[in-house]
Amino acid sequence: MPISAEIISNTRSEYSISRLNKNNLADVAKLHTAVYGTVVDHLPKKYDTAYTGVEDVGFIAYNKENLPVAYYGVIPCFIEYGNMIILVAQSADTMTDPQHRYKGLFVELSNMTFDLCRELGILLIFGFPNQNSYPAMIKHLGWIETEKMNRFTITVNTILGMSLFQGREKSHGRILSKLLLPEKGLRNSIVEDGYAGIYRDEAYYQYKTFEKTYVISLGVVDLWIKTGKELVIGDIRLTEKNSEYFFDQVKALAKKLNLGKISFQVCSGCRLHDLFASHYEGIPSFPVLFKDFGSGLPLEKIKFTFSDIDIF
């Protein structure tokens, strides 16, 4: 039976494994709540990757009571490099219930997903793992780390306490509405710098609406942002060569939103990284890992901004 078909198989007679599909996606959300203690309702949109021609690339493990206990999957997308558009995927939502860790489920589900990727024509996976997944990805699964993204944090003095404005999405939306551009996302600044990066077209921007984000203009720059406990910048389009006013403008916006921090994460070597590094100290954040099945892409040339990560 080809791995792309529906699978229900026993592993060591203790677990059964099923390929991800629209009917069991709710089990991934249920597992997320069990592992992280938070409820997620955006997974149907997040995993709706029909625009790439490939969907449901992952596997769920169940215990004898048919409860989800582990998940590994990837989210298909495209990378743009020169005049090439290549089908790839991002590793996302890796989870194992604490009571079922250290039993080989993460490695087994990963290898099954890798086989499925090869069958579907996905020859490269990238990911930004947390401290739980990172050791096994490097030691047991052969992932390659090329660098760590840098996180730049700018502190802003606000008038009122942060707690008074947390969750005030309507307040933020009202302020940002005056700055909105008629775009759902920005062209990849990484690609503009000559690197390989996530290919963004209208289909991709529509897909990314599973999270609430804004594209706004501050005059000398356009920003792709989201708000919450802080002002998070996903990517930036510099509209003028003189960028000295950018930081003052974005700090003024954060103050108006009553958000005490601005954050931006980006790979080294690109123009935006150098711009931030010339004003603020960057702190190493997400490791950038690749699992390459013969894509032929130069991994050191592939870069990311925070808007490329599945949590933006």
N, C-alpha and C positions, 0 to 999 in steps of 0.2 A: 504494500500500500504506500503510495507517495506521501511524504510528510505534509504536503499541502492539503490533504484530505482531513476530515474530522478525525481526531484521535482521542481515544480513551484507552489508556494502557496502564498496567500495573507496574510499579517500581518497588522492588523489594517487598511486595505484597502489602506494604504499609500505606502507600499513597496511590492515587490515580492521577493521571495528567491529561488535560484537555487543551486543545488549541483555543486561543482566544477567538471569540465571535461576539456578535451583537447581543446574543442571548445571555452569555455569561459575563459580559463586561461589568454588570452590577456586582459580581463577585469580587472584581478587582477593587471597586469602591468599598465594598464591605471589608476587604482585607486592609485597605488603607486606613479605615477607621480603627480596626483592631490594632494595627501596628503603630499608628501615629496619633490616634485619639481625635482626629478631625474628620468631618464629613465633607466629601467632595461630590459635586453634582455636575461637573463640566466634562467628565470623561467621555461621554458619547460624542461630543464635539471634538475633543482633543484627539480621539482615535478615529475620527472620520477622515481618513486620508485618501478618499476616493479620487481626489484631484491628481494623485500621483499614479493611479492605476493599480495600486497595491494596498491591501488592508489586512488587518487582523494578524499581525506578525508577532506572536508571543504565545506563551503557555502558562497555564495555571495548574498548580498542584493542590489536590484535595486530600483530606485525611479520611479515615474510615467512616466518619460521621458525615462525609460529603461537605465539609466546611473548607473554604479556601484557606490555605496556609502558606502558599508561596506563589510569587509571580515574577516572570521575567519576560520583557517584550521590548520591541523597538518601534519607533515612529518613522515611517518612510518620508523622505523629502528629497530635494535635489541640491547638488553642489555645482556651482558655476566656476569654471576655470578656463580662461581664455574664451574660445568659441565653443567649448564643450559644456553640455548639461548632463550630469551624471546622477543616476538614481542611487541614493545612499539612505541611511537611516540613523536616527538618534536613539541611543539607549535611554530608557526612561522608566520611572516607577518601579524600580527594583525593590521587592519587598519579600521578607520572610517573617512569619510569626515567630516571636522570640522563643516559644516553646518547641519550635521545629527547626531551629538553626543548628549548624554543624552536623547535618545529616546528608550533605551533598546535594541538596535540592537546587541551590543557586547554580552550581556548576552544571548539573544535569539539564535544567531548564535553559540555561544559556547555550549549551551545545546543541540542543534541539532547535533553538531559535536560529543559531548560526547555520545549521543545515537547511532550515527553511529559507533563510535569506539567500543562500546560494541558489536554491531552486527557483526563487522568484527573481533572480537577477540583481540582487543587492550585494555588491561586492565590497562595500565599506560601511562600517558602523563607527560612529563617534559617540563619546559620552563624557559626562562630567560627574564622576561617582562621588558618593560620600565616603566617610571613613569606614563604614561597614562593608561596602562592596569593593573598595579599592584593593585591599590585599589579595583577595581571591582573583580579581581580574588580572592583576599583574603576575601572580605566582602560579595560578592554575589554568588560566584561560588565554594567556599569551597576548594580552593587550599591550600596546606600545604607547608610552607617554612622551609627548613632544614638548610640553611646556605646562606652566600654570598660568591661568588668567590672572590679571592684576585687578584688585578692587580699589577704587578711589572713593573715599568718603569725605564729604564736605559738611562741616557742622554749621548750622544756621541758628542764630538767636531768634526765638519766637516770643510772641507777647503772652499767649495763653498756654496753659499746660497741654501737652500732647494728648493726654487722655480725653480732653474735652472734644477733640476733633477726630479721634479714631473711629473709623467706620462711617464718617460723614461723606459718603460718596456723592450725594446730591450737592453738598456744598462745594466740593472740589469740581464737580461737573459744571456747576454754574459759573465758577471763576474761569475754568479752562475753556468754556464755550466761546468766549470772546477771542480766543487765540487759535481756535481750531482751523486746520487746513482740510480741504476736501480729499484727504488721502487716508487709507487705513494703515499704512506703514511707509517706511522709507527704503529707498534703494540701499543695498548693502554697502556701507562705507569701506568695508574690507576689500570688496571686489573693486571698488573705485581706486584703491591703493595698489591694485595689481596682484593681489593674493587670490587664492581660491576661497570661496565662501558660500554660504547658503544662497541658493537662487531664489530671488523674491520676485514674483509676478502677481497679478491680480488674484489668481487662484490661491496663492500662498497667503496673501493679505487677508482674504476672506476666511481661510482656514484659521488664521491666528486670532480671529475674533472670539475664540473660546475663552480668552482672558480680556478683561476690560482695559483697553489702552487708549492713548490719545496721541495724535500727531498735531503738534502746535508750532507756531512761528513766534520767535522772539526777536525777529529783525535780522540780526547777524547770523543766527542759526535757526534751523528747524530741528525739533526734538521728537523722538518717539518715546513716550513715557507711560508709566503707570503710577498710581498713587495708592497709599495705604498708610503704614506706619512711617514711611519715608517716601521721598520723591525718587523713583527709580528710573534711570535713563537707560533705554534699550539701545538706541543708536542716534547718531547726530549727522545732520547735513549742514556743513559750513557754507553759508551763502555769501560771505565776504572774506577776503584774505585777512583782514584785521580781526582777530579773534579775542582781543584783550577785553572786550566788553561782555563776552559770553558768560564768564563766571559771575560777574556782578548781576547780570540779568537773571540767570537761573537761580541765584541765591535770593534775589528779590521775589521771584515767583514762589519759591519754597516758603519764604516768610509769609507771603500773602495766603498761601494754603495752610499756614501754621504747621508746617512739617520741619522738624528740627534737623533732618539729615537728608543729604543728596548722595546717591550712590551710582557708580558706573563701573562695570566690569568689562574688560577688553583684553585681547591678546597683545603681546608686545610686538614692536616693529612697525605698527601702522601709525598713521598721522594722528589719530585721536589719542592713542596711548601716549605719544610724545607730547601732545598738547597738555594732557592732564599731568603727566610726569614733570613737566616744566613748572607746574604750580603746586602740586600736591604729591605726597608720598604714597606710592602704591603698595598694597599688601597682597602677597600671593594668596589666591583664593582657589577656585576650582581647578583640579588637574584636568588637562585635555588629553583624552585617551582615544586610541583608534584600534579597531579590529579589522585588519585588511585581508580580504580574500583574493587579492590579485587585481585590485582596481587600476593599478598603474599610476595613481595620483601621487605626487610628491607630498608626503604627509606634513613636512615642515613648512609647506606653502599654504596649508589650510588654517585659516584664522577665524575667530569668532568675536562677536560682541554679545552683551547680555541678552539682547532681543532674540538671539538664536537659541537660547536655552528654553526648554519646554515649560519652565515655570514663569516665563514672561508672557 
